[in-house]
Amino acid sequence: MATVHLWITGNVQGVYYRASAAEKAKDLKLNGWVKNTIDGAVEATVNGTDEAVAEFVAWCHQGPAEAKVLDVKVTPKPDDGLIGFQVIR
């Protein structure tokens, strides 16, 4: 199992990035959350199998069709017992 924190920058707000990320995470059976940040980025934490987390991270580099992702910073972190996946507003 792996847990990572992601910081995604570019044109990633107002393009359904959070909703699309939540759908992808749920499809991959990941636990965690995703939210917009005050500075225009998207932040997320996901936990799941190594393969599912790697697939989610790869997806984050592209995001939904309207997004223009410039950078994805991925930081491993300890499992904090997340259950389910939620979009934080």
Stockholm file with secondary structure:
# STOCKHOLM 1.0

chainA/1-89         MATVHLWITGNVQGVYYRASAAEKAKDLKLNGWVKNTIDGAVEATVNGTDEAVAEFVAWCHQGPAEAKVLDVKVTPKPDDGLIGFQVIR
#=GR chainA/1-89 SS CEEEEEEEEEECSSSSHHHHHHHHHHHTTCEEEEEECTTSCEEEEEEECHHHHHHHHHHHTTCSTTCEEEEEEEEECCCCCCCSEEEEC
#=GC SS_cons        CEEEEEEEEEECSSSSHHHHHHHHHHHTTCEEEEEECTTSCEEEEEEECHHHHHHHHHHHTTCSTTCEEEEEEEEECCCCCCCSEEEEC
//
